Every structure is written in C-alpha cells, then in structure tokens.
Amino acid sequence: MSRLLCLAGATATGKTALAHALAGRLGARLLSADAMLVYRGMDVGTAKPTPDERARFAYRGLDCVDPDRDFSAGAWLNEARAAQAEADAAGAPLLAVGGTGLYFAALLRGLDPAPPADPALRARLEALPPEALRARLEAHGARVADARNPRRLVRALEILESGRPLPTRWAASARPRLVALTRPRPELHARIAARVDAMYAQGLPDEARGLRRRFPRWSRTAAQAIGYAEALALLDGALTEAQARERTIVRTRQLARRQESFLRTQFDVAWVQAAEGEGIDALAGRVLAAWEALP
C-alpha cells in the first residue's frame, strides 16, 4: 500500500497551499478531509481549491454531492478508499488534508460501531451529566480516548451495557498520530477576517443566491455551513452585510477552536506552528520532518 500522509489543522491555517507544495515535492495524490468541500457549487464560501489548482493535482473528496444531499463519514471513507486504491495503482503517496477531525478518525481508526437500538437506555444515559457517565464507565472497568465527549461516553455505555466489548480503538491509549498545522491565535484571527473579506469580494452572496435557486432545500449540514447561512440571511434581509460578515468571522473562530480541541483529544498530534512570514518551502520542510519523526 502506498504511504498515507495526514495533514490536519484548523480552518484558515494555510493547509491547502501547504498540501499543494508538499504534493508537488512528493508527487502525492490529494484527498480532501473537509466536510464542506464535498458539496458541489459551494466553492467561494468553502475556499475550495481553484480549477487551476485542481488541474495540477489528482484530487479526491471534492464535489461529491449536491447541497440538497446528505453526506456521511461513511460515504467519505468510501471516497478515501477509492483515493488510496488510485494512489496504490499510481505508486504515489496519498496526502489527506483538511480540518474535519471525524474524517481523520474514520480514516485512521475506523468508524464507530453502531450501538444496539435501545431508545430508553439512550434517553436515560443522555440525561446524566458527564461525570456520572464517566463513573458508570469506570464501573465497567473501561475508559475511552475522548472522556470529555458526552456523546462518546453514551455510545460506549450503550455497547457495554448490551454485554458487548468496546472496540480496541476506543481505548484511552488508542490515539493515532498525525501532523497538524497551527498558527498563533492573533494571526489566525487576522487570516480568518481576511478570508471572509475575500469571500465577499469574490461574490459569496451571489453564489449562495444561485445555489438556492437550483436547490430550494439543502441538507441540514449544507444549510448550516459557515458563510452560507449568513449570506442567505443577508439575501433575506435578516442581516446587513456588516452583520453577516461579522457573524461569519465569529463562527469561523469558534470552528477553529473546536477543530483544534477535537484533534488534541482524539489524536496524538505532532503540531507544527507556522511562523509569521515563514515561506511555504520552509514550512513544507518542517512538516516533512514531522512526518518522518512519526513512529
């Protein structure tokens, strides 16, 4: 099997440009690990690679479904399997790049098993606070890797209390290693604001208008997409442009925090912090060194 390389990180850290530089060096094929880039037509608001960039590299994980369709982690994993098969056939590395931690978890650890269907048990467990869930889990002699995630605790207890063992990959020690790009918070915030300005300069409201004309009803995920929800509210007169921009910036900052938090709890991360003004070649060299240092 061809080598699999993972480059994760929060939105607006510069992962895409870095991945393109690395793919050029390594002759790698690219797999987008971003839950918003799967939607066709949602280009400006997702900062999707341009047609010219996509013509330069063999890409998977982009434009998989229309915005009115649901797209699951399982569907993305099928896309990843196809990308790996194509990389194997080409004898090239596969570079997965993006900010959707769930996709990396599926890629490196497999999808979570479906717990037994017991709505009453789930309702009882979901009513408990996290500390009670952890205590109940400890009574089973078990721990999970993401013990601060109530949803993971509930799913683990549903499995255990049905008499089934937890999958090995859920163990507290089962934390796959990957490399993630990060930037100092003030710089990241400035990059986020600049990205939002660029999206409006490139016509995000017009793109949102055209998509809604083609797809009157969007999937739940697409409808909540950062930038598009605000652009549609602007078109409906619910927000001014200044309010739409500011809300998009705030939500993007919140997303970046959640993305980094997920990576810290789910993986053993080798963080590479980009220095302000650092050239792409120098940064690519440091990421390559971080990959080589992984066990």
C-alpha atoms as a printed R data frame, in Angstrom:
    type eleno elety resid chain resno       x      y       z
1   ATOM     1    CA   MET     A     1   0.000  0.000   0.000
2   ATOM     2    CA   SER     A     2   1.205  3.498  -0.803
3   ATOM     3    CA   ARG     A     3   2.222  5.736   2.060
4   ATOM     4    CA   LEU     A     4  -0.610  7.653   3.735
5   ATOM     5    CA   LEU     A     5   0.269 11.139   4.993
6   ATOM     6    CA   CYS     A     6  -2.152 13.230   7.056
7   ATOM     7    CA   LEU     A     7  -2.093 16.999   7.425
8   ATOM     8    CA   ALA     A     8  -4.796 18.272   9.752
9   ATOM     9    CA   GLY     A     9  -5.459 21.612  11.394
10  ATOM    10    CA   ALA     A    10  -7.979 24.356  11.953
11  ATOM    11    CA   THR     A    11  -9.585 26.343   9.175
12  ATOM    12    CA   ALA     A    12  -7.558 29.228   7.686
13  ATOM    13    CA   THR     A    13  -4.193 27.918   8.895
14  ATOM    14    CA   GLY     A    14  -2.986 27.526   5.297
15  ATOM    15    CA   LYS     A    15  -3.279 23.748   4.963
16  ATOM    16    CA   THR     A    16  -4.372 23.734   1.332
17  ATOM    17    CA   ALA     A    17  -1.484 25.821  -0.003
18  ATOM    18    CA   LEU     A    18   0.929 23.778   2.088
19  ATOM    19    CA   ALA     A    19  -0.559 20.497   0.850
20  ATOM    20    CA   HIS     A    20  -0.130 21.646  -2.741
21  ATOM    21    CA   ALA     A    21   3.532 22.448  -2.089
22  ATOM    22    CA   LEU     A    22   4.056 19.079  -0.439
23  ATOM    23    CA   ALA     A    23   2.234 17.204  -3.199
24  ATOM    24    CA   GLY     A    24   4.485 18.911  -5.729
25  ATOM    25    CA   ARG     A    25   7.573 17.752  -3.853
26  ATOM    26    CA   LEU     A    26   6.390 14.220  -3.220
27  ATOM    27    CA   GLY     A    27   4.337 13.511  -6.330
28  ATOM    28    CA   ALA     A    28   1.457 12.762  -3.960
29  ATOM    29    CA   ARG     A    29  -2.229 12.459  -4.752
30  ATOM    30    CA   LEU     A    30  -4.548 14.555  -2.585
31  ATOM    31    CA   LEU     A    31  -7.591 13.618  -0.516
32  ATOM    32    CA   SER     A    32  -9.660 16.461   0.925
33  ATOM    33    CA   ALA     A    33 -10.736 15.743   4.512
34  ATOM    34    CA   ASP     A    34 -13.181 18.631   4.799
35  ATOM    35    CA   ALA     A    35 -16.904 18.083   5.319
36  ATOM    36    CA   MET     A    36 -17.886 21.245   3.433
37  ATOM    37    CA   LEU     A    37 -15.748 20.712   0.335
38  ATOM    38    CA   VAL     A    38 -17.835 17.666  -0.589
39  ATOM    39    CA   TYR     A    39 -20.672 19.932  -1.815
40  ATOM    40    CA   ARG     A    40 -20.805 20.853  -5.485
41  ATOM    41    CA   GLY     A    41 -21.158 24.535  -6.189
42  ATOM    42    CA   MET     A    42 -20.169 25.614  -2.683
43  ATOM    43    CA   ASP     A    43 -16.841 26.982  -3.830
44  ATOM    44    CA   VAL     A    44 -16.301 30.555  -2.681
45  ATOM    45    CA   GLY     A    45 -17.621 30.077   0.842
46  ATOM    46    CA   THR     A    46 -15.538 26.967   1.474
47  ATOM    47    CA   ALA     A    47 -12.286 28.330  -0.016
48  ATOM    48    CA   LYS     A    48 -12.274 25.284  -2.279
49  ATOM    49    CA   PRO     A    49  -9.154 24.731  -4.406
50  ATOM    50    CA   THR     A    50  -9.460 26.619  -7.676
51  ATOM    51    CA   PRO     A    51  -9.973 24.858 -11.032
52  ATOM    52    CA   ASP     A    52  -6.335 25.622 -11.904
53  ATOM    53    CA   GLU     A    53  -5.120 24.064  -8.656
54  ATOM    54    CA   ARG     A    54  -7.300 21.027  -9.165
55  ATOM    55    CA   ALA     A    55  -5.951 20.626 -12.690
56  ATOM    56    CA   ARG     A    56  -2.412 20.403 -11.280
57  ATOM    57    CA   PHE     A    57  -3.112 17.634  -8.751
58  ATOM    58    CA   ALA     A    58  -5.052 14.389  -8.598
59  ATOM    59    CA   TYR     A    59  -7.786 15.221  -6.060
60  ATOM    60    CA   ARG     A    60 -10.438 13.197  -4.258
61  ATOM    61    CA   GLY     A    61 -13.013 14.305  -1.693
62  ATOM    62    CA   LEU     A    62 -14.231 17.367  -3.617
63  ATOM    63    CA   ASP     A    63 -17.664 17.905  -5.215
64  ATOM    64    CA   CYS     A    64 -19.077 14.550  -4.155
65  ATOM    65    CA   VAL     A    65 -22.750 15.537  -3.775
66  ATOM    66    CA   ASP     A    66 -25.148 18.437  -4.396
67  ATOM    67    CA   PRO     A    67 -26.056 20.636  -1.406
68  ATOM    68    CA   ASP     A    68 -29.502 19.049  -1.124
69  ATOM    69    CA   ARG     A    69 -27.967 15.644  -0.345
70  ATOM    70    CA   ASP     A    70 -26.713 14.209   2.927
71  ATOM    71    CA   PHE     A    71 -23.116 13.030   3.076
72  ATOM    72    CA   SER     A    72 -21.848 10.860   5.922
73  ATOM    73    CA   ALA     A    73 -18.446  9.976   7.300
74  ATOM    74    CA   GLY     A    74 -19.036  6.520   5.874
75  ATOM    75    CA   ALA     A    75 -19.560  7.959   2.405
76  ATOM    76    CA   TRP     A    76 -16.361  9.971   2.779
77  ATOM    77    CA   LEU     A    77 -14.495  6.849   3.893
78  ATOM    78    CA   ASN     A    78 -15.572  5.172   0.653
79  ATOM    79    CA   GLU     A    79 -14.096  8.153  -1.200
80  ATOM    80    CA   ALA     A    80 -10.901  7.731   0.822
81  ATOM    81    CA   ARG     A    81 -10.689  4.040  -0.069
82  ATOM    82    CA   ALA     A    82 -11.007  4.912  -3.747
83  ATOM    83    CA   ALA     A    83  -8.286  7.550  -3.352
84  ATOM    84    CA   GLN     A    84  -5.981  5.020  -1.688
85  ATOM    85    CA   ALA     A    85  -6.609  2.486  -4.460
86  ATOM    86    CA   GLU     A    86  -5.744  5.097  -7.093
87  ATOM    87    CA   ALA     A    87  -2.593  6.079  -5.191
88  ATOM    88    CA   ASP     A    88  -1.577  2.432  -4.953
89  ATOM    89    CA   ALA     A    89  -2.104  1.972  -8.690
90  ATOM    90    CA   ALA     A    90  -0.012  5.066  -9.416
91  ATOM    91    CA   GLY     A    91   2.672  4.132  -6.892
92  ATOM    92    CA   ALA     A    92   2.230  7.560  -5.294
93  ATOM    93    CA   PRO     A    93   1.763  8.701  -1.697
94  ATOM    94    CA   LEU     A    94  -1.708  9.780  -0.616
95  ATOM    95    CA   LEU     A    95  -1.889 13.065   1.287
96  ATOM    96    CA   ALA     A    96  -5.099 13.612   3.259
97  ATOM    97    CA   VAL     A    97  -5.568 17.276   4.158
98  ATOM    98    CA   GLY     A    98  -8.375 19.070   5.954
99  ATOM    99    CA   GLY     A    99  -9.962 20.168   9.179
100 ATOM   100    CA   THR     A   100 -12.726 17.611   9.744
101 ATOM   101    CA   GLY     A   101 -11.420 15.548  12.624
102 ATOM   102    CA   LEU     A   102 -14.166 12.957  12.275
103 ATOM   103    CA   TYR     A   103 -12.903 12.131   8.787
104 ATOM   104    CA   PHE     A   104  -9.356 11.598  10.060
105 ATOM   105    CA   ALA     A   105 -10.724  9.445  12.905
106 ATOM   106    CA   ALA     A   106 -12.596  7.294  10.377
107 ATOM   107    CA   LEU     A   107  -9.520  7.058   8.162
108 ATOM   108    CA   LEU     A   108  -7.050  6.124  10.901
109 ATOM   109    CA   ARG     A   109  -9.239  4.307  13.407
110 ATOM   110    CA   GLY     A   110 -12.315  3.167  11.531
111 ATOM   111    CA   LEU     A   111 -15.909  4.249  12.026
112 ATOM   112    CA   ASP     A   112 -17.577  3.910  15.409
113 ATOM   113    CA   PRO     A   113 -19.765  0.814  15.600
114 ATOM   114    CA   ALA     A   114 -23.481  1.356  15.798
115 ATOM   115    CA   PRO     A   115 -24.692  0.736  19.375
116 ATOM   116    CA   PRO     A   116 -27.678 -1.551  19.984
117 ATOM   117    CA   ALA     A   117 -31.012  0.135  19.347
118 ATOM   118    CA   ASP     A   118 -32.412  0.846  22.808
119 ATOM   119    CA   PRO     A   119 -34.055  4.294  22.837
120 ATOM   120    CA   ALA     A   120 -34.983  4.015  26.520
121 ATOM   121    CA   LEU     A   121 -31.396  3.305  27.581
122 ATOM   122    CA   ARG     A   122 -30.066  6.112  25.406
123 ATOM   123    CA   ALA     A   123 -32.572  8.569  26.885
124 ATOM   124    CA   ARG     A   124 -31.538  7.612  30.430
125 ATOM   125    CA   LEU     A   125 -27.855  7.951  29.624
126 ATOM   126    CA   GLU     A   126 -28.258 11.265  27.802
127 ATOM   127    CA   ALA     A   127 -29.983 12.673  30.900
128 ATOM   128    CA   LEU     A   128 -26.860 12.058  33.009
129 ATOM   129    CA   PRO     A   129 -24.063 14.633  33.414
130 ATOM   130    CA   PRO     A   130 -20.602 13.756  32.020
131 ATOM   131    CA   GLU     A   131 -19.139 12.980  35.452
132 ATOM   132    CA   ALA     A   132 -21.894 10.421  36.082
133 ATOM   133    CA   LEU     A   133 -21.291  8.856  32.679
134 ATOM   134    CA   ARG     A   134 -17.560  8.580  33.401
135 ATOM   135    CA   ALA     A   135 -18.262  6.984  36.798
136 ATOM   136    CA   ARG     A   136 -20.611  4.483  35.198
137 ATOM   137    CA   LEU     A   137 -17.988  3.692  32.568
138 ATOM   138    CA   GLU     A   138 -15.337  3.159  35.250
139 ATOM   139    CA   ALA     A   139 -17.694  0.724  36.989
140 ATOM   140    CA   HIS     A   140 -17.394 -1.394  33.843
141 ATOM   141    CA   GLY     A   141 -13.607 -1.186  34.141
142 ATOM   142    CA   ALA     A   142 -13.400  0.759  30.886
143 ATOM   143    CA   ARG     A   143 -12.132  4.117  29.669
144 ATOM   144    CA   VAL     A   144 -12.401  5.810  26.308
145 ATOM   145    CA   ALA     A   145  -9.956  8.051  24.486
146 ATOM   146    CA   ASP     A   146 -12.264 11.082  24.487
147 ATOM   147    CA   ALA     A   147 -13.587 11.003  28.053
148 ATOM   148    CA   ARG     A   148 -14.784 14.622  27.870
149 ATOM   149    CA   ASN     A   149 -17.130 13.922  24.969
150 ATOM   150    CA   PRO     A   150 -20.610 13.060  26.355
151 ATOM   151    CA   ARG     A   151 -21.708 11.555  23.055
152 ATOM   152    CA   ARG     A   152 -18.751  9.158  23.045
153 ATOM   153    CA   LEU     A   153 -19.455  8.225  26.687
154 ATOM   154    CA   VAL     A   154 -23.100  7.479  25.921
155 ATOM   155    CA   ARG     A   155 -22.208  5.344  22.896
156 ATOM   156    CA   ALA     A   156 -19.614  3.402  24.904
157 ATOM   157    CA   LEU     A   157 -22.098  2.681  27.685
158 ATOM   158    CA   GLU     A   158 -24.757  1.590  25.193
159 ATOM   159    CA   ILE     A   159 -22.315 -1.000  23.862
160 ATOM   160    CA   LEU     A   160 -21.030 -2.145  27.264
161 ATOM   161    CA   GLU     A   161 -24.457 -2.426  28.833
162 ATOM   162    CA   SER     A   162 -25.603 -4.656  25.991
163 ATOM   163    CA   GLY     A   163 -22.893 -7.115  27.032
164 ATOM   164    CA   ARG     A   164 -20.560 -6.355  24.114
165 ATOM   165    CA   PRO     A   165 -16.899 -5.328  24.497
166 ATOM   166    CA   LEU     A   166 -15.686 -1.935  23.379
167 ATOM   167    CA   PRO     A   167 -13.648 -1.872  20.169
168 ATOM   168    CA   THR     A   168  -9.914 -1.720  20.816
169 ATOM   169    CA   ARG     A   169  -9.648  1.591  19.008
170 ATOM   170    CA   TRP     A   170 -11.849  3.221  21.673
171 ATOM   171    CA   ALA     A   171  -9.308  2.521  24.414
172 ATOM   172    CA   ALA     A   172  -7.765  5.520  26.153
173 ATOM   173    CA   SER     A   173  -4.374  4.559  24.717
174 ATOM   174    CA   ALA     A   174  -5.679  4.190  21.156
175 ATOM   175    CA   ARG     A   175  -4.712  7.629  19.832
176 ATOM   176    CA   PRO     A   176  -3.412  7.610  16.254
177 ATOM   177    CA   ARG     A   177  -0.589 10.006  15.461
178 ATOM   178    CA   LEU     A   178  -0.804 12.699  12.846
179 ATOM   179    CA   VAL     A   179   0.727 16.058  11.953
180 ATOM   180    CA   ALA     A   180  -1.354 19.210  12.321
181 ATOM   181    CA   LEU     A   181  -0.676 22.780  11.289
182 ATOM   182    CA   THR     A   182  -1.364 25.606  13.723
183 ATOM   183    CA   ARG     A   183  -0.781 29.347  13.978
184 ATOM   184    CA   PRO     A   184  -0.709 31.843  16.866
185 ATOM   185    CA   ARG     A   185  -4.257 32.888  17.722
186 ATOM   186    CA   PRO     A   186  -3.929 36.601  16.754
187 ATOM   187    CA   GLU     A   187  -2.501 35.660  13.362
188 ATOM   188    CA   LEU     A   188  -5.205 33.043  12.803
189 ATOM   189    CA   HIS     A   189  -7.920 35.560  13.639
190 ATOM   190    CA   ALA     A   190  -6.441 38.024  11.146
191 ATOM   191    CA   ARG     A   191  -6.339 35.302   8.472
192 ATOM   192    CA   ILE     A   192  -9.978 34.411   9.159
193 ATOM   193    CA   ALA     A   193 -11.076 38.033   8.778
194 ATOM   194    CA   ALA     A   194  -9.096 38.359   5.557
195 ATOM   195    CA   ARG     A   195 -10.653 35.159   4.226
196 ATOM   196    CA   VAL     A   196 -14.171 36.433   4.890
197 ATOM   197    CA   ASP     A   197 -13.354 39.722   3.131
198 ATOM   198    CA   ALA     A   198 -12.050 37.744   0.154
199 ATOM   199    CA   MET     A   199 -15.206 35.603   0.028
200 ATOM   200    CA   TYR     A   200 -17.426 38.656  -0.205
201 ATOM   201    CA   ALA     A   201 -15.131 40.224  -2.779
202 ATOM   202    CA   GLN     A   202 -15.446 37.021  -4.826
203 ATOM   203    CA   GLY     A   203 -19.244 37.121  -4.691
204 ATOM   204    CA   LEU     A   204 -20.314 34.777  -1.883
205 ATOM   205    CA   PRO     A   205 -23.880 36.203  -1.704
206 ATOM   206    CA   ASP     A   206 -24.284 35.741  -5.456
207 ATOM   207    CA   GLU     A   207 -23.051 32.158  -5.192
208 ATOM   208    CA   ALA     A   208 -25.490 31.473  -2.351
209 ATOM   209    CA   ARG     A   209 -28.344 33.011  -4.372
210 ATOM   210    CA   GLY     A   210 -27.578 30.826  -7.373
211 ATOM   211    CA   LEU     A   211 -27.343 27.683  -5.266
212 ATOM   212    CA   ARG     A   212 -30.664 28.354  -3.564
213 ATOM   213    CA   ARG     A   213 -32.283 28.891  -6.954
214 ATOM   214    CA   ARG     A   214 -31.014 25.461  -8.075
215 ATOM   215    CA   PHE     A   215 -31.572 23.713  -4.738
216 ATOM   216    CA   PRO     A   216 -34.501 25.252  -2.794
217 ATOM   217    CA   ARG     A   217 -33.992 22.767   0.054
218 ATOM   218    CA   TRP     A   218 -30.488 21.988   1.338
219 ATOM   219    CA   SER     A   219 -29.269 19.168   3.528
220 ATOM   220    CA   ARG     A   220 -29.014 20.042   7.205
221 ATOM   221    CA   THR     A   221 -25.210 20.153   7.065
222 ATOM   222    CA   ALA     A   222 -25.068 22.319   3.965
223 ATOM   223    CA   ALA     A   223 -27.715 24.709   5.309
224 ATOM   224    CA   GLN     A   224 -25.646 25.294   8.445
225 ATOM   225    CA   ALA     A   225 -22.393 25.853   6.557
226 ATOM   226    CA   ILE     A   226 -20.468 28.811   7.904
227 ATOM   227    CA   GLY     A   227 -20.675 31.710   5.475
228 ATOM   228    CA   TYR     A   228 -23.624 30.362   3.520
229 ATOM   229    CA   ALA     A   229 -26.110 30.586   6.389
230 ATOM   230    CA   GLU     A   230 -25.080 34.213   6.883
231 ATOM   231    CA   ALA     A   231 -25.109 35.017   3.162
232 ATOM   232    CA   LEU     A   232 -28.631 33.603   2.844
233 ATOM   233    CA   ALA     A   233 -29.735 35.644   5.870
234 ATOM   234    CA   LEU     A   234 -28.290 38.710   4.134
235 ATOM   235    CA   LEU     A   235 -30.248 37.925   0.978
236 ATOM   236    CA   ASP     A   236 -33.421 37.525   3.061
237 ATOM   237    CA   GLY     A   237 -32.901 40.878   4.748
238 ATOM   238    CA   ALA     A   238 -32.385 39.312   8.179
239 ATOM   239    CA   LEU     A   239 -28.794 40.603   8.408
240 ATOM   240    CA   THR     A   240 -26.921 43.544   6.999
241 ATOM   241    CA   GLU     A   241 -23.742 42.780   5.098
242 ATOM   242    CA   ALA     A   242 -21.648 44.024   8.024
243 ATOM   243    CA   GLN     A   243 -23.558 41.730  10.393
244 ATOM   244    CA   ALA     A   244 -23.247 38.775   8.024
245 ATOM   245    CA   ARG     A   245 -19.502 39.269   7.732
246 ATOM   246    CA   GLU     A   246 -19.037 39.635  11.487
247 ATOM   247    CA   ARG     A   247 -21.158 36.588  12.281
248 ATOM   248    CA   THR     A   248 -19.185 34.554   9.744
249 ATOM   249    CA   ILE     A   249 -15.915 35.631  11.369
250 ATOM   250    CA   VAL     A   250 -17.168 34.737  14.854
251 ATOM   251    CA   ARG     A   251 -18.471 31.332  13.780
252 ATOM   252    CA   THR     A   252 -15.232 30.577  11.933
253 ATOM   253    CA   ARG     A   253 -13.193 31.405  15.033
254 ATOM   254    CA   GLN     A   254 -15.415 29.104  17.072
255 ATOM   255    CA   LEU     A   255 -14.992 26.357  14.491
256 ATOM   256    CA   ALA     A   256 -11.201 26.712  14.630
257 ATOM   257    CA   ARG     A   257 -11.245 26.253  18.406
258 ATOM   258    CA   ARG     A   258 -13.438 23.155  18.124
259 ATOM   259    CA   GLN     A   259 -11.243 21.669  15.416
260 ATOM   260    CA   GLU     A   260  -8.057 22.029  17.455
261 ATOM   261    CA   SER     A   261  -9.783 20.738  20.591
262 ATOM   262    CA   PHE     A   262 -11.003 17.639  18.727
263 ATOM   263    CA   LEU     A   263  -7.519 16.943  17.414
264 ATOM   264    CA   ARG     A   264  -5.991 17.268  20.895
265 ATOM   265    CA   THR     A   265  -8.474 14.842  22.441
266 ATOM   266    CA   GLN     A   266  -8.691 12.275  19.652
267 ATOM   267    CA   PHE     A   267  -5.114 12.035  18.377
268 ATOM   268    CA   ASP     A   268  -1.513 12.133  19.432
269 ATOM   269    CA   VAL     A   269  -0.728 15.272  17.459
270 ATOM   270    CA   ALA     A   270   2.656 16.463  16.240
271 ATOM   271    CA   TRP     A   271   1.884 20.194  15.998
272 ATOM   272    CA   VAL     A   272   3.775 22.328  13.505
273 ATOM   273    CA   GLN     A   273   3.283 26.015  14.254
274 ATOM   274    CA   ALA     A   274   3.770 28.239  11.243
275 ATOM   275    CA   ALA     A   275   5.849 31.321  11.958
276 ATOM   276    CA   GLU     A   276   4.503 34.642  10.708
277 ATOM   277    CA   GLY     A   277   6.074 35.384   7.344
278 ATOM   278    CA   GLU     A   278   7.548 31.882   7.016
279 ATOM   279    CA   GLY     A   279   7.906 30.786   3.418
280 ATOM   280    CA   ILE     A   280   5.944 27.833   2.135
281 ATOM   281    CA   ASP     A   281   9.091 25.869   1.291
282 ATOM   282    CA   ALA     A   282  10.489 26.206   4.787
283 ATOM   283    CA   LEU     A   283   7.152 25.220   6.313
284 ATOM   284    CA   ALA     A   284   6.873 22.223   3.987
285 ATOM   285    CA   GLY     A   285  10.321 21.109   5.100
286 ATOM   286    CA   ARG     A   286   9.283 21.199   8.746
287 ATOM   287    CA   VAL     A   287   6.119 19.220   8.046
288 ATOM   288    CA   LEU     A   288   8.118 16.599   6.152
289 ATOM   289    CA   ALA     A   289  10.471 16.320   9.130
290 ATOM   290    CA   ALA     A   290   7.487 15.907  11.463
291 ATOM   291    CA   TRP     A   291   6.096 13.105   9.298
292 ATOM   292    CA   GLU     A   292   9.463 11.354   9.273
293 ATOM   293    CA   ALA     A   293   9.594 11.541  13.075
294 ATOM   294    CA   LEU     A   294   6.270  9.718  13.483
295 ATOM   295    CA   PRO     A   295   6.651  6.096  14.616
